[in-house]
Amino acid sequence: MRTVPIQVTEAALLRLRALLDQRGKESAGIRISIRTKGCSGLSYTLEYADEKTAFDEMVEVEGITLLIDPKAIMFILGTEMDFVEEKMQSGFVFKNPNEKGRCGCGKSFHV
């Protein structure tokens, strides 16, 4: 049995589905990447994917396609993706057991 690199909560699935529906054009899915930025070094990024690249790791969850950038896969293994709505902010939250620390603002992490 193959291990799924990322778990997605129901709240995150609902938000991803809404974003894809609102886009107004066909998408291959949502691409998850890791970028070098922030005070701790790495940051998660999400973007619409118009097509799947040859090396993307594809994860299908309840009709939503997530494409994980090949450079990000080793940082994302075991992660849970959630969507949180609070009074003053809302957004996707990644709970990653591989993280060794986060910056004070919570926007970047290191492994």
Contacts in CASP RR format, 6 or more apart in sequence:
PFRMAT RR
TARGET T0000
AUTHOR 0000-0000-0000
METHOD contacts of the structure
MODEL  1
MRTVPIQVTEAALLRLRALLDQRGKESAGIRISIRTKGCSGLSYTLEYAD
EKTAFDEMVEVEGITLLIDPKAIMFILGTEMDFVEEKMQSGFVFKNPNEK
GRCGCGKSFHV
3 77 0 8 1.000
4 59 0 8 1.000
5 57 0 8 1.000
5 59 0 8 1.000
5 68 0 8 1.000
5 73 0 8 1.000
5 76 0 8 1.000
5 77 0 8 1.000
5 78 0 8 1.000
5 79 0 8 1.000
6 32 0 8 1.000
6 59 0 8 1.000
6 66 0 8 1.000
6 68 0 8 1.000
6 76 0 8 1.000
6 77 0 8 1.000
6 78 0 8 1.000
6 79 0 8 1.000
6 80 0 8 1.000
6 81 0 8 1.000
7 78 0 8 1.000
7 79 0 8 1.000
7 80 0 8 1.000
7 81 0 8 1.000
8 16 0 8 1.000
8 61 0 8 1.000
8 64 0 8 1.000
8 66 0 8 1.000
8 80 0 8 1.000
8 81 0 8 1.000
9 80 0 8 1.000
9 81 0 8 1.000
9 82 0 8 1.000
9 83 0 8 1.000
11 82 0 8 1.000
11 83 0 8 1.000
11 84 0 8 1.000
11 85 0 8 1.000
12 81 0 8 1.000
12 82 0 8 1.000
12 83 0 8 1.000
12 92 0 8 1.000
13 61 0 8 1.000
13 62 0 8 1.000
13 64 0 8 1.000
14 83 0 8 1.000
15 83 0 8 1.000
15 91 0 8 1.000
15 92 0 8 1.000
16 30 0 8 1.000
16 64 0 8 1.000
16 83 0 8 1.000
17 64 0 8 1.000
19 30 0 8 1.000
19 48 0 8 1.000
20 27 0 8 1.000
20 29 0 8 1.000
20 30 0 8 1.000
20 48 0 8 1.000
20 64 0 8 1.000
23 48 0 8 1.000
27 48 0 8 1.000
27 49 0 8 1.000
27 50 0 8 1.000
28 49 0 8 1.000
28 50 0 8 1.000
28 51 0 8 1.000
28 52 0 8 1.000
28 65 0 8 1.000
28 67 0 8 1.000
29 48 0 8 1.000
29 49 0 8 1.000
29 64 0 8 1.000
29 65 0 8 1.000
29 66 0 8 1.000
29 67 0 8 1.000
30 46 0 8 1.000
30 47 0 8 1.000
30 48 0 8 1.000
30 49 0 8 1.000
30 64 0 8 1.000
30 65 0 8 1.000
30 66 0 8 1.000
30 67 0 8 1.000
31 46 0 8 1.000
31 47 0 8 1.000
31 48 0 8 1.000
31 49 0 8 1.000
31 56 0 8 1.000
31 66 0 8 1.000
31 67 0 8 1.000
31 68 0 8 1.000
31 69 0 8 1.000
32 44 0 8 1.000
32 45 0 8 1.000
32 46 0 8 1.000
32 66 0 8 1.000
32 67 0 8 1.000
32 68 0 8 1.000
32 69 0 8 1.000
32 72 0 8 1.000
32 76 0 8 1.000
32 81 0 8 1.000
33 44 0 8 1.000
33 45 0 8 1.000
33 46 0 8 1.000
33 47 0 8 1.000
33 68 0 8 1.000
33 69 0 8 1.000
33 71 0 8 1.000
33 72 0 8 1.000
34 42 0 8 1.000
34 43 0 8 1.000
34 44 0 8 1.000
34 45 0 8 1.000
34 69 0 8 1.000
34 71 0 8 1.000
34 72 0 8 1.000
34 75 0 8 1.000
34 76 0 8 1.000
35 42 0 8 1.000
35 43 0 8 1.000
35 45 0 8 1.000
36 42 0 8 1.000
36 43 0 8 1.000
37 43 0 8 1.000
37 108 0 8 1.000
38 103 0 8 1.000
38 107 0 8 1.000
38 108 0 8 1.000
39 103 0 8 1.000
39 104 0 8 1.000
39 105 0 8 1.000
39 108 0 8 1.000
40 101 0 8 1.000
40 102 0 8 1.000
40 103 0 8 1.000
40 104 0 8 1.000
40 106 0 8 1.000
40 108 0 8 1.000
40 109 0 8 1.000
40 110 0 8 1.000
41 103 0 8 1.000
41 108 0 8 1.000
41 109 0 8 1.000
41 110 0 8 1.000
42 75 0 8 1.000
42 108 0 8 1.000
42 109 0 8 1.000
42 110 0 8 1.000
42 111 0 8 1.000
43 107 0 8 1.000
43 108 0 8 1.000
43 109 0 8 1.000
44 92 0 8 1.000
44 94 0 8 1.000
46 92 0 8 1.000
49 56 0 8 1.000
49 65 0 8 1.000
49 67 0 8 1.000
52 58 0 8 1.000
52 67 0 8 1.000
53 67 0 8 1.000
55 70 0 8 1.000
56 67 0 8 1.000
56 68 0 8 1.000
56 69 0 8 1.000
56 70 0 8 1.000
57 67 0 8 1.000
57 68 0 8 1.000
57 70 0 8 1.000
57 73 0 8 1.000
58 65 0 8 1.000
58 66 0 8 1.000
58 67 0 8 1.000
58 68 0 8 1.000
59 65 0 8 1.000
59 66 0 8 1.000
59 67 0 8 1.000
59 68 0 8 1.000
60 66 0 8 1.000
68 76 0 8 1.000
75 96 0 8 1.000
75 98 0 8 1.000
75 111 0 8 1.000
76 96 0 8 1.000
77 98 0 8 1.000
78 96 0 8 1.000
78 97 0 8 1.000
78 98 0 8 1.000
79 94 0 8 1.000
79 95 0 8 1.000
79 96 0 8 1.000
79 97 0 8 1.000
79 98 0 8 1.000
80 94 0 8 1.000
80 95 0 8 1.000
80 96 0 8 1.000
81 92 0 8 1.000
81 93 0 8 1.000
81 94 0 8 1.000
82 92 0 8 1.000
82 93 0 8 1.000
82 94 0 8 1.000
82 95 0 8 1.000
83 90 0 8 1.000
83 91 0 8 1.000
83 92 0 8 1.000
83 93 0 8 1.000
84 90 0 8 1.000
84 91 0 8 1.000
84 92 0 8 1.000
84 93 0 8 1.000
85 91 0 8 1.000
96 109 0 8 1.000
96 111 0 8 1.000
98 111 0 8 1.000
99 109 0 8 1.000
99 110 0 8 1.000
99 111 0 8 1.000
100 109 0 8 1.000
100 110 0 8 1.000
100 111 0 8 1.000
101 109 0 8 1.000
101 110 0 8 1.000
102 108 0 8 1.000
102 109 0 8 1.000
102 110 0 8 1.000
103 109 0 8 1.000
END
